[in-house]
Amino acid sequence: MRAGTHDEAYAGTHDEAHARTHARTHDAPPVRNGRRARHTPYLRLLTGTQFAFNIGFYAVLPYLATHLGSGLGMAGWLVGLVLGLRTFSQQGLFVVGGALTDRYGPRPVVLAGCVLRIAGFGWLAFAGSTATVIAAVLLIGFAAALFSPAVESETAREAVRHEAATGVPRAQVLAVFSAAGQAGAFLGPLLGSLLLLLGGGFRAACLAGALVFVAVLAGHARLMPRRARVTRTAEPRRTWWAVLGHRPFAVLCLAYSSYLVAYNQLYLSLPAEVERATGSQAALGWLFALSSLLVVAAQLPLTRWSAHRIAPRTALVAGLVTVAAGFAAVPLAPGGPGGLLPGAVLVVLLTLGQMLLVPAARGLVPDLVDDRRLGLATGALSSVSGLAVLGGSAATGALLGAPGPVLWTVLAAVPLSGAALAFTLPAGRNGKQRDPAVVGG
C-alpha cells in the first residue's frame, strides 16, 4: 500500500474530542538495533480483543450441539440445521459487516457487534424452544459478522501504518493477531469445561461468554477512536463490483478459499480417518489441541522469519504447498502406535501451512484494494471462502466412501490449485511490488 494512504483517506475524519487519543494510540516506537518494535496501544487493543473474543465464543460453541440434542431434545437433523444457520449468519455475512465498516467506520460496527453478541448469548442461555434457539443463534452469528471484519480490517490497516513507521513487516503484526485468536480458541473450551465441571451447565457457559463481551465492549467504547461518516459518491453496486470484480483480488479469494476448504477437513475427513485407524474419535481432541499449541508456540517465530526473508506471495504459495503435502502424506505415512501417525502428520503440516499463509494473505489485501474499501474486501475474503467451504464440504462428503488414496489425492489437489493461482499475484510489500491496477488507487 502507498505510504500515507491511510492518512489521505481519513485525514480530518476523526472527531475533535478524540484526536489526541487517536494520535497517542497510533504513535509507533521506532525499531532499535534491528529488533522488533513494540506494538502500539491500539494494536494491542485489537489483538487483545481477538483473544477475548475467541475465549468467549469457544467457551460456548463446542458444547452447543450436545446442549441442543441432549439438553433440549432436538432431533439430529435439527441440530445440524441450527449449527449450519449459525455458520451462514456469521461467515456468509462477513461481507455485509465489512461494507458497513467502510461506510460508518469500525467503532460503531464493533460496538454493535458486541451488544448483539451479549444479547445473543444471554438469550441462548435461557432459550427453551426451537424458534428462540434459532433466533439466538442467528443473532450470535450476525454479531460476529459485524465484529470480525471491522476488527480484522482495522488490524490490517494499522499493520500497514506500523510497517511504514517502524519497518516491521505487516505479516508479523498480523501473525500476533492470529496467534492471539488461536490462544483464545484453545482456552475458551477449557473455560467452558470448567464451568460444566463446577455444575454451572450450559447456561453458565453462555453467561460467562456474555461477560467476556461486556469487557470487550467496555474496552472499545473507551479506547477505539471515532470517525466521521464517510461520504460516498459511487453507487454501492459499483463499489462492490470494483472490489469483487477486480481480478487480482478475486484470485486471492480463490487461493484463500482453497486453504479454507482444506482446513475444514479437520472437521470432516480427519474424524473419519481417526475413526478408521483407531475405531473411535476419542483421540480427536488431542489432535485439535496439538494444532492450537503449534500455533501458539510457533506462529510468531515462523512469521518473523518468513516476513523478513520471503515475499508475501511466496509465503502464501509455500503455505498452500505445505497443506497439500499434509494430505498427500496420509496414505503414505505408516500407521504407528494406535494408527494416529497419518492424522498427526496431516494436522502438523496443515497447521504449519496455515501459519505461513494466513498472515501473508491478510497482508496482501491492502496491496490489492484501496484503503477506503478495506473493510468490504476483508469481509468478502471470508464470505467467498465460506461459500467455497459449503460447496467443498458437500463434495468431500460424497468422497468419504471412496478408497483412501483417491480421497487424499483429491484433497491434496485443492490447495495445490490454490498455490498455482497464488503464484500469479503481485509479490507483495516485501517483494517491492504492488498491483498497478489496485482497486480505487
C-alpha positions in Angstrom: 0.0 0.0 0.0 1.3 3.5 -0.8 2.8 5.3 2.2 0.3 7.7 3.6 -2.8 6.1 2.0 -4.5 5.8 5.4 -3.8 9.4 6.3 -5.0 10.6 2.9 -8.2 8.6 3.1 -9.1 9.5 6.7 -7.4 12.9 7.3 -9.8 15.1 9.2 -12.4 12.4 9.8 -11.8 11.8 13.5 -13.9 13.7 15.9 -12.0 16.6 17.5 -12.6 15.3 21.0 -10.7 12.0 20.2 -7.9 13.5 18.1 -5.4 13.3 20.9 -6.4 9.7 21.9 -6.1 8.7 18.3 -2.6 10.2 17.9 -1.5 8.6 21.1 -2.7 5.1 20.3 -1.2 5.2 16.8 2.3 6.5 17.7 4.6 3.7 16.8 8.0 3.3 18.5 11.0 3.1 16.2 12.9 -0.1 15.5 16.0 -0.2 17.7 19.1 -2.2 16.8 17.1 -4.2 14.2 14.8 -5.7 16.9 11.1 -6.0 16.7 9.3 -2.8 17.7 6.6 -2.9 20.3 3.0 -2.8 19.1 1.1 0.5 19.5 -1.5 0.6 22.3 -4.2 0.5 19.6 -2.8 -2.7 18.0 -2.6 -4.2 21.5 -6.2 -3.4 22.0 -7.2 -5.0 18.7 -5.1 -8.1 19.4 -6.3 -8.5 22.9 -9.9 -8.1 21.6 -9.3 -11.1 19.3 -8.0 -13.1 22.2 -11.0 -12.3 24.4 -13.5 -12.7 21.5 -12.4 -16.3 20.9 -12.4 -17.1 24.6 -16.0 -16.1 24.9 -17.0 -17.7 21.7 -15.3 -21.1 22.3 -16.5 -21.3 25.9 -19.9 -22.0 24.4 -19.6 -23.3 20.8 -18.1 -26.8 21.5 -21.0 -27.6 23.8 -23.8 -26.2 21.7 -24.6 -29.4 19.8 -24.8 -31.5 23.0 -27.0 -28.9 24.6 -29.4 -28.9 21.7 -29.5 -32.7 21.4 -29.3 -33.9 25.0 -30.5 -30.8 26.9 -33.3 -29.7 24.6 -34.1 -33.0 22.9 -33.7 -31.7 19.3 -33.5 -34.3 16.5 -30.1 -34.7 14.8 -31.2 -33.0 11.6 -32.5 -30.0 13.5 -29.2 -29.7 15.5 -27.3 -29.7 12.2 -29.7 -27.1 10.8 -29.1 -24.8 13.8 -25.3 -25.1 13.5 -25.5 -24.5 9.8 -27.6 -21.4 10.3 -25.0 -20.1 12.8 -22.2 -20.6 10.3 -24.2 -18.9 7.5 -25.2 -15.9 9.6 -21.6 -15.4 10.5 -19.3 -16.4 7.7 -21.8 -15.7 4.9 -22.5 -12.1 6.1 -18.9 -11.0 6.7 -19.1 -9.0 3.5 -22.0 -7.0 5.0 -20.1 -6.2 8.1 -17.1 -5.2 6.0 -19.2 -2.9 3.9 -20.7 -1.3 7.0 -17.2 -0.8 8.4 -16.2 1.1 5.3 -19.3 3.3 5.4 -19.5 4.1 9.1 -16.0 3.3 10.4 -15.0 0.4 12.7 -16.1 1.8 16.0 -19.9 1.7 15.7 -19.8 -1.6 13.9 -17.6 -3.2 16.6 -19.8 -1.8 19.4 -23.0 -3.0 17.7 -21.4 -6.5 17.2 -20.5 -6.6 20.9 -24.0 -5.6 22.0 -25.6 -8.2 19.7 -23.2 -10.9 20.9 -24.0 -10.1 24.6 -27.8 -10.2 23.8 -27.4 -13.4 21.8 -25.5 -15.3 24.5 -27.9 -14.1 27.1 -30.9 -15.2 25.0 -29.3 -18.6 24.2 -28.7 -19.2 27.9 -32.5 -19.2 28.6 -33.9 -20.3 25.2 -36.0 -23.4 25.5 -37.9 -23.7 22.2 -36.7 -24.3 18.7 -37.7 -20.8 17.5 -35.9 -19.0 20.3 -32.8 -21.1 19.9 -32.6 -20.4 16.2 -33.2 -16.7 16.8 -30.5 -16.5 19.4 -28.0 -18.4 17.3 -28.7 -16.2 14.3 -28.1 -13.1 16.5 -24.8 -14.6 17.7 -23.6 -15.3 14.2 -24.6 -11.9 12.8 -22.8 -10.2 15.7 -19.6 -11.9 14.6 -20.3 -10.9 11.0 -20.3 -7.3 12.2 -17.5 -7.5 14.7 -14.8 -9.6 13.0 -14.5 -7.8 9.6 -14.3 -4.5 11.4 -11.5 -5.6 13.8 -9.6 -7.6 11.1 -9.7 -4.7 8.5 -8.7 -2.2 11.2 -5.8 -4.5 12.3 -4.6 -4.8 8.7 -4.8 -1.0 8.3 -2.9 -0.4 11.4 -0.3 -3.1 10.5 0.4 -1.1 7.3 0.8 2.1 9.3 3.1 0.2 11.8 5.1 -1.2 8.9 5.6 2.3 7.4 6.6 3.8 10.8 8.9 1.1 12.1 9.8 -1.2 9.2 8.3 -4.2 11.0 6.6 -6.3 8.2 2.8 -6.2 8.4 2.7 -10.0 8.3 4.5 -10.1 11.7 1.8 -7.9 13.2 -1.0 -10.0 11.7 0.7 -13.1 13.0 0.4 -11.8 16.6 -3.3 -11.2 15.9 -3.7 -14.7 14.6 -1.8 -16.3 17.5 -3.9 -14.4 20.0 -7.1 -15.7 18.4 -5.8 -19.2 18.4 -4.8 -18.9 22.1 -8.3 -17.8 22.8 -9.7 -20.7 20.9 -7.6 -23.0 23.0 -8.5 -21.5 26.3 -12.2 -21.0 25.6 -13.2 -24.7 25.7 -11.2 -25.1 28.9 -13.3 -22.3 30.5 -16.5 -23.9 29.2 -15.4 -27.3 30.5 -14.5 -25.8 33.9 -17.9 -24.3 34.2 -19.6 -27.5 33.3 -17.5 -29.5 35.8 -18.4 -27.0 38.5 -22.0 -27.7 37.9 -22.9 -24.5 36.2 -24.1 -26.2 33.0 -24.5 -24.7 29.5 -26.3 -21.6 30.9 -23.3 -20.7 33.0 -21.0 -21.0 29.9 -23.3 -18.7 27.9 -23.4 -16.1 30.6 -19.6 -16.3 31.1 -19.3 -15.7 27.3 -21.6 -12.7 27.6 -19.5 -11.3 30.4 -16.4 -11.6 28.2 -18.1 -9.5 25.6 -19.2 -6.9 28.1 -15.5 -6.4 28.9 -14.7 -6.2 25.2 -17.5 -3.7 24.7 -16.2 -1.5 27.6 -12.6 -1.6 26.2 -13.6 -0.5 22.7 -16.1 2.1 23.9 -13.3 3.7 25.9 -10.3 3.3 23.6 -11.5 2.9 20.0 -11.2 6.2 18.0 -14.2 7.7 16.4 -14.5 8.5 12.7 -17.0 10.7 10.9 -19.3 9.1 8.4 -17.6 8.6 5.0 -19.2 10.4 2.1 -19.8 8.1 -0.8 -20.0 9.2 -4.4 -20.1 5.9 -6.1 -23.2 3.6 -6.1 -22.9 0.7 -3.7 -23.3 -1.8 -6.6 -20.3 -0.2 -8.4 -18.3 -0.2 -5.2 -18.9 -3.9 -4.6 -18.1 -4.8 -8.2 -14.9 -2.7 -8.1 -13.7 -5.0 -5.3 -15.2 -8.4 -6.1 -14.7 -8.0 -9.9 -11.0 -6.9 -9.5 -9.0 -9.9 -11.0 -6.0 -10.0 -8.5 -8.3 -9.7 -5.5 -10.6 -12.4 -7.0 -7.5 -14.6 -7.4 -6.6 -14.1 -3.8 -10.1 -15.0 -2.7 -9.9 -18.3 -4.7 -6.5 -19.1 -3.4 -7.5 -18.4 0.2 -10.7 -20.4 -0.4 -8.6 -23.5 -1.4 -6.9 -23.2 2.0 -10.2 -22.9 4.0 -11.7 -25.9 2.1 -8.6 -27.9 3.1 -8.7 -26.6 6.7 -12.3 -27.6 7.0 -11.2 -31.2 6.6 -10.1 -31.2 10.2 -13.8 -31.4 11.0 -14.8 -33.7 8.1 -12.1 -36.0 6.8 -9.8 -36.2 9.8 -12.5 -37.6 12.1 -13.3 -40.3 9.5 -9.5 -41.1 9.3 -9.1 -41.2 13.1 -12.1 -43.5 13.4 -10.9 -45.8 10.6 -7.5 -46.0 12.3 -8.4 -46.4 15.9 -12.1 -47.4 15.9 -13.3 -44.3 17.7 -12.9 -40.5 17.6 -11.7 -40.2 21.1 -8.2 -39.0 20.0 -9.6 -36.0 18.0 -9.4 -33.7 21.0 -5.7 -34.4 21.3 -5.1 -33.6 17.7 -7.0 -30.4 17.9 -5.0 -29.4 21.0 -1.8 -30.2 19.0 -2.9 -27.8 16.3 -3.7 -25.0 18.7 -0.5 -25.4 20.7 1.6 -25.4 17.5 0.1 -22.0 16.5 0.5 -20.5 20.0 4.2 -21.7 20.2 5.4 -21.3 16.6 3.3 -18.7 14.8 5.4 -15.7 15.9 8.9 -17.0 15.3 7.8 -18.6 12.0 6.2 -15.4 10.7 9.2 -13.3 12.0 11.5 -15.5 9.9 9.3 -15.6 6.8 8.3 -11.9 6.9 12.0 -10.8 6.7 13.1 -13.4 4.1 10.4 -14.1 1.6 7.7 -12.1 -0.1 4.0 -12.5 1.0 3.2 -14.2 -2.3 6.0 -16.7 -1.7 4.7 -17.4 1.9 1.2 -17.9 0.5 2.3 -20.4 -2.1 4.6 -22.2 0.3 1.8 -22.5 2.8 -0.6 -24.0 0.3 2.0 -26.5 -0.9 2.7 -27.5 2.7 -1.1 -28.0 3.3 -1.2 -30.2 0.1 1.8 -32.2 1.4 -0.2 -32.9 4.6 -3.0 -34.6 2.6 -0.6 -36.4 0.3 1.2 -37.9 3.4 -1.9 -39.5 4.9 -1.9 -42.7 2.7 1.9 -42.8 2.8 2.6 -42.5 6.5 2.9 -45.7 8.5 0.1 -46.5 11.0 2.3 -46.2 14.0 1.2 -46.7 17.6 -2.6 -46.5 17.7 -2.8 -45.7 14.0 -2.6 -42.0 14.7 0.6 -41.1 12.9 -1.1 -40.2 9.5 -3.6 -38.0 11.2 -0.9 -36.3 13.3 1.2 -35.7 10.2 -1.8 -34.1 8.5 -2.5 -31.9 11.5 1.1 -30.7 11.8 1.6 -29.9 8.1 -1.8 -28.3 7.7 -1.1 -26.1 10.8 2.4 -25.2 9.5 0.8 -24.2 6.2 -1.8 -22.2 7.9 0.8 -20.3 9.9 2.7 -19.4 6.7 -0.2 -18.4 4.5 -2.8 -16.7 6.7 -0.8 -13.6 7.7 0.6 -13.4 4.2 -2.9 -13.5 2.6 -4.3 -10.9 5.1 -1.2 -8.7 4.5 -1.7 -8.8 0.7 -5.3 -7.4 0.9 -4.2 -3.8 1.5 -1.9 -4.1 -1.6 -4.8 -5.0 -3.8 -7.6 -2.7 -2.7 -7.9 0.9 -1.8 -7.9 1.8 2.0 -11.5 3.1 1.8 -12.7 -0.4 0.7 -10.5 -2.4 3.0 -13.5 -3.4 5.2 -15.5 -4.7 2.2 -12.5 -6.6 0.9 -11.8 -8.2 4.3 -15.4 -9.3 4.6 -15.5 -10.5 1.0 -12.4 -12.7 1.5 -14.2 -14.5 4.3 -17.6 -14.7 2.7 -16.3 -16.0 -0.7 -14.2 -18.6 1.2 -17.3 -19.6 3.3 -19.3 -20.3 0.2 -16.4 -22.4 -1.2 -16.3 -24.4 2.1 -20.0 -25.0 1.8 -19.6 -26.5 -1.7 -16.3 -28.2 -0.9 -17.7 -29.9 2.1 -20.6 -31.4 0.1 -18.1 -32.7 -2.5 -15.8 -34.1 0.1 -18.6 -35.8 2.0 -19.5 -37.6 -1.2 -15.9 -38.8 -1.5 -15.6 -40.1 2.1 -16.6 -43.6 1.0 -14.1 -43.7 -1.8 -10.7 -45.6 -1.5 -8.3 -43.7 0.7 -5.7 -42.8 -2.0 -8.5 -41.3 -4.1 -9.8 -39.1 -1.3 -6.4 -37.8 -0.2 -5.2 -37.2 -3.7 -8.3 -35.0 -4.5 -7.9 -33.2 -1.2 -4.2 -32.5 -2.0 -5.1 -31.2 -5.4 -7.3 -28.4 -3.9 -4.5 -26.4 -2.2 -2.1 -27.2 -5.0 -4.5 -25.5 -7.4 -4.7 -22.6 -5.0 -0.9 -22.4 -5.0 -0.9 -22.2 -8.8 -3.4 -19.3 -8.7 -1.5 -17.5 -5.9 1.7 -17.6 -8.0 0.1 -15.1 -10.4 -0.4 -12.5 -7.7 1.9 -9.5 -7.2 4.7 -10.4 -4.9 3.6 -8.0 -2.2 5.2 -5.4 0.0 8.4 -7.4 0.9 8.8 -8.2 -2.8 8.8 -4.4 -3.7 5.8 -4.9 -6.0 2.3 -3.5 -5.8 -0.5 -4.3 -8.2 -0.6 -1.3 -10.6 -4.4 -1.6 -11.0 -5.1 -1.5 -7.3 -8.8 -1.1 -6.7 -9.6 2.5 -6.2 -6.0 3.5 -6.1 
